[in-house]
Amino acid sequence: MSFSKICLIVVFLSVWSCVCVGAETWHLGDGQDWSKVSKDDVYLSAVSVIKQLINSGEGVGVRKALEKLKKDFPEIAGADLDSFIEAEVHYGEGNFVKAVRGYDKFLEEYPDSALHEAAIDRQFSIATAYLAGAKKPVLKVFKVKGYAEGEKIMDKIGEREGESPVAARAAIAIAKSYEKRNKHNEAYSKWSEVSSKWPTGAIGKESLLAMGRCKHADYRGPKYDSSNLVSAKSYYEDFASRYSADAERLEIGKRIAQIEEQMSYKQLAIGQYYEKTGNKQAANFYYEMVISDWPDSMAAQIATDVLEPESEKKEEEEETWKTRVIKKFEKLFL
């Protein structure tokens, strides 16, 4: 065992200036006065030190420290502690697969243990590592990025913890991982789930903005359906109406203006398509729609430039027709 690990154990034993009288535990405070400490306080503080040992990465040292801890403080010993530490050892050795299984077993068998939150935190950290690209062994030969495993663990945390803060953090972690990997449709679905569970407060605000962002990012250009643009604009406008100060800071107005430009260009592209196919009437219909719906857009200027020659041509044709009629009248009556 390294010197640093030995120091941790020594610190642990020196910190516990305790004496057990019957079922009670007493702690010697800074003023050298004895005060009663609850069993849970003893339990969690002891485990905290063991977790530090585990983070240092030596399973054997941890087991020795655990045995000494259980001997010196029998009031904290129990099957739940053994189960938790077994999973912790796997975690310290970097065997995330076995660690997750161990924590699952612990959480299922001892749901009311004082170590419940500590086990959830460990699973959350493992899932976070997977969502960041940590690899998972497959068939003991290959290693693949564990995105799916990370999502699975986070989803399970959500199922266990209901609508608690850690459940919200788990769902948000999945959504952000999707966004980082440019899986905008999947990210939108997860953010939508978050919004339905936590519609108000900071989480509600974050999810509303994220849904607009995902829908906007998922628009693939004028050759594709523009429904994502319509949805994104709606989410951004809703965000601006609810959180005006944040909307100004985040320049939501510029995002909406960009979407309007994209929507106008989509309509222009349809008009250009009909023009190429020779359907002038349909083309002009879309050009006029662009000018009417998005008068300040660049697409409207292009549509106007296309329609003006048509208008001039009609005027020329009308003038030529009048000239021909006048000439006929001149021949008849002059």
Secondary structure, DSSP 8 states (H G I E B T S, - for coil): --HHHHHHHHHHHHH--EEEETTEEEEE-TTS-EEEE-HHHHHHHHHHHHHHHHHTT-HHHHHHHHHHHHHH-GGG--HHHHHHHHHHHHHHTT-HHHHHHHHHHHHHH-TT-TTHHHHHHHHHHHHHHHHTT-EEEETTTEEEE-HHHHHHHHHHHHHHHTTSHHHHHHHHHHHHHHHHTT-HHHHHHHHHHHHHHS-SHHHHHHHHHHHHHHHHHT---TTS--HHHHHHHHHHHHHHHH-HHHHHHTTHHHHHHHHHHHHHHHHHHHHHHHHHTT-HHHHHHHHHHHHHH-TTSHHHHHHHHHHHHHHHHHHHHHHHHHHHHHHHHHHHH-
